[in-house]
Amino acid sequence: MDTDNLQQGTLFDESGVPVVYARECPSFPDEVSFPITAPEDLNRINNLVSQSIQGIINTHGRTIELVFQPEIQKGLKNGSLKMMQTNAGETLADTVHVSGSKAGKIAGKGRIVEGGKLKRLATGSFQVVSLIVAQAHLADINKNLAEIKTAVNSLIEKVDNHNLAKIDGRIHYLEGIIEKMHRGDFDYDISLQIKNKIEDTVADAYEWQSILLADLKKLNSDVDILKDSDTFGTGETYLKLKELSEKIFPLIVRRNILLKMASLMAYIQACIDPMGKDFSQFDLKENIWDLALKNIVKSVTNKAESLLSKARFNSQEMLEHRRFFIFKTLELASSSAGHNYEQFENSLIKLKNNHRKVLSENGKLRLAVSHDDNGRVQRAAIVD
């Protein structure tokens, strides 16, 4: 088939901004990024396509590609493209190049979309993107939720219950948002209440992080001022040092809750804000945390070396055993913290890869759709 002669067109809003580009394809693509197979999702696609290209391309028994594209809109804004005008001054639903070798040539053809239809079209396309992204991330979202709940439960009676209750309550709220995502219930304009609550979660995460870093600094100070409290052996000093070193673990669990929260927020924001325009990002201050953790490990190590090396009534074997326990505790703490951050980084890599399956690098949503002889959608998939 001569692809140059395939039907194609662009839909513009009342201001001349293109919202959808559509063209007929010779066949359904062999390679797709994300297949859409659920009957309810295909029905959404069918409604979206019928709203998008009715009157532009006859879809009966054909395969078409819809591209929700930003580049023509960018060209209209920066002046490299303009809407075509007749000699009589009428504006047509076409864009032409302003300068260069393509000056005056058509960059895109299309039709003006009515205001009400544009709203439905925008909502429909947003719901498709949001739903597909949510499905792509479903397993990771549920994993994060479960691990946050487990971590919170493990900290009860070990840290400030007030802050734990706030985190637990916020998780329940986010669960409700996630359920809406899975059902594809979001409109194009997300309610201000939900946006504010997500922003509140980011702000609260910064507060929880500041408290955590302050507690880590306080623990380090407690280690620094620790003195030898024994006269003949090292028993009491060892117990105090052991207690201080074990207090690192609840702090690491709290840090892991923040990591899981940051990962969960990244997933939610990717689903309801696919273009990354609406929400603040949570900075985990990894360098500050890492340095503070290394400092406390170094402080405990130095104290163990200085206070548990010599004693009148302790054998060298006993002293070595006590130092070994302290060093092993520190090693486990550092290893746990490092493992937690590796998991967080892996979750972001997976998020980025899944997101790339839905949106191309320049922000396009490219959707291939095959129709039966009655114009109903048979197959649909996100294509790269």
C-alpha positions in Angstrom: 0.0 0.0 0.0 1.3 3.5 -0.8 1.5 5.0 2.6 1.8 8.5 1.2 -1.8 8.3 0.0 -3.3 7.1 3.3 -6.0 9.3 4.8 -4.8 11.6 7.5 -5.9 14.6 9.4 -5.4 16.8 12.4 -8.0 18.0 14.9 -7.7 21.6 16.1 -9.5 23.4 18.9 -11.3 26.7 18.4 -8.0 28.6 19.0 -6.2 26.7 16.2 -4.2 24.5 18.6 -3.9 20.9 17.4 -5.1 18.2 19.8 -5.0 15.0 17.8 -3.3 13.7 14.7 -4.8 10.7 12.9 -3.8 8.6 10.0 -4.7 5.3 8.4 -2.1 2.6 8.7 -1.4 -0.2 6.2 -1.7 -2.8 8.9 -1.7 -3.2 12.7 1.9 -2.8 14.0 3.8 -6.0 14.7 5.6 -4.5 17.7 3.7 -2.6 20.3 4.7 -1.1 23.7 1.6 -1.9 25.6 -1.4 -4.0 24.3 -4.9 -3.1 25.4 -7.0 -6.2 25.7 -9.6 -5.8 28.5 -13.1 -5.4 27.0 -13.9 -2.4 29.2 -10.7 -0.7 28.1 -11.4 -1.4 24.4 -14.8 0.2 24.9 -13.1 3.3 26.2 -10.8 3.4 23.2 -13.8 2.9 20.9 -15.5 5.9 22.5 -12.3 8.0 22.3 -11.7 7.2 18.6 -15.3 7.9 17.6 -15.1 11.3 19.3 -11.7 12.0 17.7 -11.9 11.2 14.1 -15.6 10.9 13.2 -16.0 12.6 9.8 -12.2 12.6 9.1 -11.5 9.0 8.4 -13.9 6.2 7.8 -12.8 3.6 10.3 -14.8 0.6 9.1 -12.5 -2.4 8.6 -9.4 -0.1 8.9 -6.4 0.4 11.2 -5.7 3.9 12.2 -3.1 5.6 14.4 -4.0 8.5 16.8 -1.2 10.7 18.1 -1.9 13.3 20.8 1.0 15.5 19.7 2.7 18.5 21.2 5.0 19.5 18.4 2.5 21.4 16.2 1.2 23.3 19.2 4.8 24.2 20.0 5.3 25.4 16.5 2.3 27.6 16.7 3.5 29.1 20.0 7.1 29.8 18.9 6.1 31.2 15.5 7.6 28.5 13.2 4.1 27.4 12.2 1.0 29.4 11.6 -2.6 28.7 10.7 -3.3 28.8 6.9 -5.4 31.7 5.7 -7.2 32.3 2.4 -6.8 35.4 0.3 -10.0 36.6 1.8 -8.5 36.4 5.3 -10.3 33.3 6.4 -8.4 31.0 8.8 -8.4 27.3 7.8 -7.8 24.2 10.0 -4.3 23.7 8.5 -0.9 24.8 9.7 1.9 25.9 7.3 5.6 26.4 7.8 6.6 30.1 8.2 10.2 30.0 6.9 12.9 27.8 5.5 12.8 25.3 2.6 9.2 24.3 3.6 7.9 27.8 3.9 4.2 27.9 2.9 3.9 24.1 2.8 1.3 22.4 4.9 2.6 21.0 8.2 -0.7 19.5 9.2 -4.3 19.3 8.0 -7.3 19.0 10.2 -10.7 20.2 11.4 -11.8 22.4 14.2 -13.2 20.6 17.2 -16.3 22.0 18.9 -15.7 23.2 22.5 -17.9 20.5 24.2 -16.4 17.8 22.0 -12.9 19.0 22.8 -13.6 18.7 26.5 -14.9 15.1 26.1 -11.9 14.3 23.9 -9.4 15.6 26.3 -11.1 13.8 29.2 -11.2 10.6 27.2 -7.6 10.7 26.2 -6.5 11.6 29.7 -8.5 8.7 31.1 -6.9 6.3 28.6 -3.4 7.4 29.5 -4.1 7.4 33.3 -5.7 4.0 33.2 -3.0 2.3 31.1 -0.2 3.8 33.2 -2.0 2.7 36.4 -2.3 -0.9 35.0 1.3 -0.9 34.0 2.3 0.0 37.6 -0.4 -1.9 39.5 1.9 -4.6 41.0 4.5 -2.1 42.1 1.9 0.3 43.6 0.4 -2.6 45.6 3.8 -3.8 46.7 4.7 -0.3 48.0 1.5 0.0 49.9 1.9 -3.4 51.6 5.5 -2.7 52.5 4.7 0.8 54.0 1.9 -0.8 56.1 4.3 -3.5 57.4 7.0 -0.9 58.2 4.6 1.3 60.1 3.3 -1.6 62.1 6.9 -2.6 63.0 7.5 0.8 64.5 4.6 1.0 66.8 5.7 1.9 70.4 9.3 2.6 69.1 8.7 6.1 67.7 6.3 9.0 67.9 2.8 7.4 67.5 1.4 10.8 66.4 3.6 10.8 63.2 2.9 7.1 62.6 -0.8 7.8 62.8 -0.5 10.6 60.2 1.4 8.4 57.9 -1.1 5.6 58.3 -4.0 7.9 57.6 -2.3 9.3 54.6 -1.7 5.9 53.2 -5.4 5.1 53.5 -6.2 8.3 51.6 -3.8 7.4 48.8 -5.4 4.0 48.6 -8.6 5.6 47.6 -6.9 7.6 44.9 -5.3 4.4 43.6 -8.7 2.7 43.4 -10.0 5.6 41.4 -7.0 5.3 39.0 -7.6 1.6 38.5 -11.2 2.3 37.6 -10.2 5.1 35.2 -12.5 7.5 37.1 -10.4 10.7 36.8 -11.5 13.5 34.6 -9.0 15.6 32.6 -9.3 18.3 35.3 -8.4 16.5 38.6 -10.2 18.0 41.5 -8.3 20.8 43.4 -9.0 18.8 46.6 -7.0 15.8 45.3 -4.2 18.0 43.9 -3.9 19.8 47.3 -3.9 16.5 49.2 -1.1 15.1 47.1 0.9 18.4 47.5 0.2 18.1 51.3 1.7 14.6 51.3 4.8 15.9 49.6 5.1 18.7 52.2 4.4 16.3 55.1 7.1 13.9 53.8 9.6 16.8 54.0 8.5 17.3 57.6 8.9 13.6 58.5 12.3 13.6 56.8 13.5 16.6 58.8 12.4 14.9 62.1 14.2 11.7 61.0 17.5 13.6 60.2 17.2 15.4 63.5 16.7 12.1 65.4 19.7 10.6 63.6 21.8 13.7 64.6 20.7 13.4 68.2 21.6 9.7 68.3 25.1 10.6 67.0 25.5 13.1 69.7 24.5 10.5 72.3 27.2 8.3 71.0 29.8 11.1 71.0 29.2 11.9 74.7 29.3 8.2 75.8 32.0 7.6 78.4 33.4 4.5 80.1 31.0 3.8 82.9 32.8 0.7 84.2 35.5 0.4 86.9 36.9 -3.0 86.3 35.2 -4.6 83.2 33.2 -3.3 80.2 29.8 -4.7 80.8 27.8 -1.6 81.5 29.6 0.4 78.8 29.0 -2.4 76.3 25.3 -2.5 77.0 25.0 1.2 76.5 26.9 1.1 73.3 24.9 -1.9 72.1 21.7 -0.1 72.9 22.8 3.0 71.0 23.9 1.0 67.9 20.6 -0.9 67.9 18.7 2.4 67.9 19.9 2.9 64.3 17.5 0.2 63.0 14.2 2.0 63.8 15.7 5.1 62.0 16.4 3.0 59.0 12.9 1.6 59.0 11.5 5.2 59.1 13.9 6.1 56.3 12.5 3.1 54.3 9.0 4.3 54.8 10.0 7.6 53.3 11.6 5.8 50.4 8.5 3.7 49.8 6.3 6.8 50.2 8.5 8.7 47.6 8.2 5.7 45.2 4.4 5.5 45.7 4.0 9.2 45.1 6.1 9.0 41.9 3.8 6.2 40.6 0.6 8.1 41.6 1.8 11.3 40.0 2.8 9.4 36.8 -0.7 8.1 36.6 -2.7 11.2 37.1 -0.1 13.7 35.8 1.5 11.8 32.9 3.3 14.8 31.6 4.8 15.7 35.0 3.4 19.3 35.1 1.2 19.6 38.2 3.0 18.3 41.2 6.1 18.9 43.3 8.7 16.2 43.6 9.9 14.9 46.9 13.7 15.3 47.4 15.0 12.5 49.6 18.3 14.3 50.3 20.2 11.1 49.8 23.6 12.7 50.2 22.7 14.3 53.6 21.1 11.0 54.9 24.1 8.9 53.6 26.7 11.2 55.3 24.8 11.3 58.6 24.5 7.5 58.6 28.2 7.1 57.8 29.0 9.5 60.6 27.1 7.6 63.3 28.6 4.3 62.1 32.0 5.8 62.4 31.3 7.3 65.8 30.0 3.9 67.2 33.0 2.1 65.7 35.5 4.6 67.3 33.7 4.2 70.7 33.8 0.4 70.5 37.5 0.5 69.6 38.4 2.9 72.4 36.1 1.7 75.2 36.0 -2.1 74.5 39.7 -2.8 73.9 41.2 -3.0 77.4 39.7 -4.0 80.7 41.2 -5.3 84.0 38.7 -8.1 84.4 37.7 -8.9 80.8 39.6 -11.4 78.6 40.7 -10.4 75.2 38.3 -13.0 73.9 35.3 -11.4 75.7 36.4 -7.9 74.4 36.7 -9.2 70.9 33.3 -10.8 71.1 31.7 -7.6 72.3 33.4 -5.5 69.6 32.4 -8.1 67.0 28.7 -7.8 68.0 28.8 -4.0 67.8 30.6 -4.1 64.4 28.1 -6.7 63.1 25.2 -4.6 64.2 26.6 -1.6 62.3 27.3 -3.7 59.2 23.7 -5.0 59.2 22.4 -1.5 59.6 24.5 -0.1 56.7 23.6 -3.1 54.5 19.9 -2.7 55.2 20.0 1.0 54.4 21.9 0.4 51.2 19.5 -2.4 50.1 16.5 -0.2 50.8 17.8 2.6 48.6 18.7 0.1 45.8 15.1 -1.1 45.9 13.9 2.5 45.6 16.2 3.2 42.7 15.0 0.0 40.9 11.4 1.1 41.4 12.1 4.4 39.7 13.8 2.7 36.8 10.9 0.4 36.4 8.5 3.4 36.6 10.5 5.2 33.9 10.6 2.1 31.6 6.8 1.5 32.0 6.1 5.1 31.5 8.1 5.1 28.3 5.8 2.3 27.0 2.9 4.7 27.2 4.3 8.1 26.3 7.1 8.7 23.9 10.1 10.9 25.0 8.5 14.1 23.5 5.2 13.5 25.3 3.1 11.9 22.5 0.5 9.3 23.2 0.5 7.1 20.1 -2.4 4.7 19.9 -2.9 2.1 17.1 -6.5 0.9 16.7 -8.0 -1.7 14.4 -11.7 -1.7 13.5 -14.2 -4.3 12.3 -16.5 -3.8 9.4 -19.0 -2.1 11.7 -16.4 0.5 12.8 -16.0 -1.1 16.3 -12.6 -1.4 17.8 -11.1 -4.9 17.6 -7.6 -4.3 18.7 -5.7 -1.5 20.4 -2.2 -0.9 21.6 0.2 1.9 22.6 3.0 2.1 20.1 6.4 3.7 20.5 
